[in-house]
Amino acid sequence: MSNLATAAEVAWTRDTVERLRANMRLTIKGKDEVIEQALICMLASGHLLIEDLPGVGKTTLAYALARSLDCTFSRIQFTSDLLPTDVIGVSIYDDTVKEFIFKPGPVFANIVLADEINRATPKTQSALLEVMDRSKVTVDGEAHSVGQPFMVVATQNPVDYEGTFPLPESQMDRFLMRLPMGYPQPNDELTILRSARLGYDAIAVNPVVTRAEVLQMQALVGKVFIEDSLLDYLLRLITATRTEVEFKAGVSVRGGLALRVAAQARALLHGRDFVLPEDIQFLAGPVLAHRLSLARSTSDAREESRTMLAALHRIIVSLPAPT
Amino acid sequence: MDKSLPPLELNDLRRWKWLLGGLLALISLGTVIFLEVEARGLVGIAAGLIIATLVWPVLPSRVPALIWRGAVPVIILVLIADLYFSPDTLPPLIRLGILLVLYRAVGYRRKREDLQLIVLGLFLVVVAGVLTVALEFAFLLLLFTSCALGLLFVVALIDLTENTQKALTYAEMSCCPAWALGSWPQYFYRLRKIIDWRWLGFAGGLFFCVVIFSAALFIVIPRFEITASFFLDQYITRQNHTGFTEVLKFGEVGALIQDDRVALRVDVMDPAVVGVAPYWRLVALDEYTADGFKVSAELKQELIRSQVVTQQITDQKFESSRVMTEGSWTFYLEPGVSRFLPIPGRYRQLRLREPMPLQSSRSYRLVALRTEAMTMTAFQLAEVELTDKIADPGFSQRLRASEALSIKQREQSRADVSTNLRGPLGSVNAAVLTRINTEITAGAVLSPAEYAQRTIAWLQAHHAYALSVKLPVGDGQDAIVRWLASREPGFCEYFAASFVLLARAANYPARVVAGFHGGIWNGVENYYMVRNSDAHAWAEIYDGAGSWLRMDPTPGLLRVSSSAMPADFRSLPDRSWRARLDSVRVLWYRRIVNFDTRAQVAMVEQVKSFTTDLGSVWLGELAKYPQRLRAWWNRPWDLARVRELSVWIVGITALFGLLLGLRRWGHLPSGWRSVDYDPVRRTAGRWLTQLTMDPDDQLIADLRRLRYGPRETWPVANVVFRRARNARRRGRAR
């Protein structure tokens, strides 16, 4: 069997994703780019970090994505007194069976919304590390699979630093993408204002894609063809971040792999069975920016993010794409 | 502290323009120095003023407006006066140019005035270039061009800025523009990627064709004298540097001795044939008057009568068995030396570059141009024989015929050679000469050679060599006779003139000859350099048997030379930096001078045969290889051959292995990677850069699939490319 995606598979994926996208657009107004990137992240089996000011729709986006899929969903509101066991679960002694029984935490769901993730202590944050990496939780030496698909959608507020614990770089690296939401366009905001809806429970989204379909699509991503010169381009891009003086450190190997998978997912999303240079260029910002740190750190996270994106953009512009 | 650079202001540009304009004016004035126009004082003053305004740009503002207003009428008046008084037309125009350049260069200028300055400067440069055709001109023109281009650029820049009134702010200055980012290797990599190689190849081919075509034209078209095609040289008369006119005056020679400029360059095969100190004979001065020696009216008439427009003179009686030197001698005579050509001896043929009015005297063995050339004169002598004898078999006869004539008849005669016997008038002079002659000969009747030897000995015993002469005062006596009677030192002209006068008084026909003596071998480019300071005068005495003998009465070896070196030392080749500089000029002359169009034809034929032969030779060589291989294979095999063969095989294998290893280790350039060499992907990539992008278009999708897609899913490449070509034809090109 060929390890390439067939045309039928690609077309099916495209239709399915379109269905999903249309469904999400019912809830999220005027944020097509963010929706697309979230979908890419989902297809690439990655985790998503949404970073912006409070009240611009971070959680709504996560909700909309989770509810559009016929998957289990759970939400963890991170606070400073949240304990790791509150996230991953706990083994408690069951008198009836005379043994410890594992009570799974909220992380045992297909889509986990980690709200305000930077409010939790590093200990709790790092509890997510293993599960994000391997989709498994180890409690008392016993590994428990959280199930497939598994996706963490975390949100954080970049401005308010009081009582927060910035995510360690190791954890940042485990998110496939970091997305800013941004304010909606005036027209879209008017539509939002007109709707009388308040609160997440009022979000009426019907699942349009089954769990099996999600898994099938995620399997297809790996079959998207990426040509040698594009891999070379990707490599040069990664290498350029390592030599750029503005960055303290360049992109890790995991970062390079993440960009490749994300590019493949984007190609699939656009109904292609091969990657284009524009896939890489389009995703370099969301996939790479949060994995980098500036040599001259600034106190303002938004400022830092802007500088980072500008530097990345410069690298992309100066680096000749394969033609 | 503000670290950002101060912005370039309009005033900086204006100041820069001021500097460029001043330099341009100075360069154009500098070209005038090469011209023989009486304008050096003017050029000096103008240059001084321009430099002053360059150094202090506020100076023009100190000049009252009245002067600016009055300048132009004054210049016009000066031009009119100049035209009225000057014999030539061109020098006043050049002086006008200088004045106008000065006027424009020292005043503040706007765009219009700057353009005027460039045009005026160009006038001076072009005039100087046409009249000198010198290498310095090319250099100055180069300088001028760069200056003018810079000036025009700045003018355009200022014009642009003044129209838009837009300048960079400090913030913009400190902000790095996008193009400045990225490294050069990346830039060149990108350049390499975006270059359309077909266009580059096309342009390169076109350029190559143009170069080849120009070279062919340069070879094929007969070279011409640029000055002959211009009218300018009719409007200027030249000064004579060396004084080789038709009159020998007895002035100071200090200035001449200091004149280190090269007057004559001679290309010969071998320095040995020239000898240590050859005599370059220019002109014979056979008539003596109270003013000095001069070319007699008879000789002048003979020259005029002989004038013929020709390219070559051949000596029919030349006996080739007596040829002493092989090959031909090529002479490059600088302008301003003489209209007579320097001839070192007998020759079979004299050839010019082109037919010119040429005068010659067979008996005097002189060759002259009708007028002194404006530029370097080149001529070639074939089969030269250096000799100190000038054959003139008919002289005795002509002398007898002349002496038979009465004075009146002589005046009317066309061939009076008795001037070769006449000395100064007056019995006092004759008495002195006779007294000295008696001293020399002691009453004996001597052969001309013997007499000459004794006279030279007497002269050198009584007179030393010096560059300046204090003539003793005397009344009614001839200057030379006075010098002769004294014991004053003198230079070559005095010795030669005295010798001739003494000989004539003793009834030996004699004459003064002027030319150059000696010179130095240029060891850099292998030619003979004769400087102005090598100018010399000597004498010729008739031997009574059909020949004139060269006699040099000047204390020869002690003659002070320009390089102040002993004569035998001077025979060493000159390899100094000055010689190197001078050899550049000879290289140039060798390039532009051409005596024979046959050489051109031969060159064209060579080029043709080279191109046609090359192909056949290659094919022939290629065809021989299988035969050689077979012959090699059929040779008997022994251990040595097998060993040789195995060494070869091992060597080649090792080389390949090394290359493979290098490639694996990534030491070879990245261009070796196979991805760059997939032709379908490359072609598709090129089409993608050329066509307008419309992702929904099937053609673009197919091209993208060909470029980036998996090979298994490719559409038929040729069909896609044909569609791309059609699309481009329909105007979808970017």
Interface residues (C-beta under 8 A of the other chain):
Chain A: S2 L4 A7 F225 E227 D228 S229 L230 D232 R272 D273 F274 V275 L276 P277 R314 V317 S318 L319 P320 P322 T323
Chain B: A178 L181 G182 S183 Q186 Y187 Y189 R190 K193 I194 R673 S674 V675 D676 R681 G685 R686 L688 T689 R704 R705 R707 Y708 G709 P710 E712 T713
